[in-house]
């Protein structure tokens, strides 16, 4: 595996981790608080809209592309012998588990349940207030920290090869 390719992919993964972490940071630090302060029907409707509109090609490229690159780095890093391999492997694993797996196992099912909720019903409001806001946000905090840690580790790995 050419060292230049591994270095370029490490840099791309670090940038992708930073972009994803920034997105999650916005939701963790104020977006969910703002949505939670709206009347429940408005908050539910707004978040349903966010969940539908985030599924676009650019987000798919950054979220999915970073995951694919990190999965590749997890597989090849032990065989490259490049400096910074431990940082590269650690950052890639952190992103795959802390961002991708958490998203798929926890945030997406909550988003799907919210999408099916009737914003005007008592059940929809109860789900929003009692389960969605607190659980989704807690898992999002984890994604924020994981992406930030991955960005740092991958940047250190990239710097070791420069």
HELIX and SHEET records of a PDB file:
HELIX    1   1 UNK A    3  UNK A   26  1                                  24    
HELIX    2   2 UNK A   27  UNK A   31  3                                   5    
HELIX    3   3 UNK A   32  UNK A   37  1                                   6    
HELIX    4   4 UNK A   40  UNK A   53  1                                  14    
HELIX    5   5 UNK A   57  UNK A   80  1                                  24    
HELIX    6   6 UNK A   85  UNK A   95  1                                  11    
HELIX    7   7 UNK A   96  UNK A  101  3                                   6    
HELIX    8   8 UNK A  102  UNK A  102  1                                   1    
HELIX    9   9 UNK A  103  UNK A  107  3                                   5    
HELIX   10  10 UNK A  108  UNK A  116  1                                   9    
HELIX   11  11 UNK A  122  UNK A  127  1                                   6    
HELIX   12  12 UNK A  128  UNK A  132  3                                   5    
HELIX   13  13 UNK A  133  UNK A  161  1                                  29    
END                                                                             
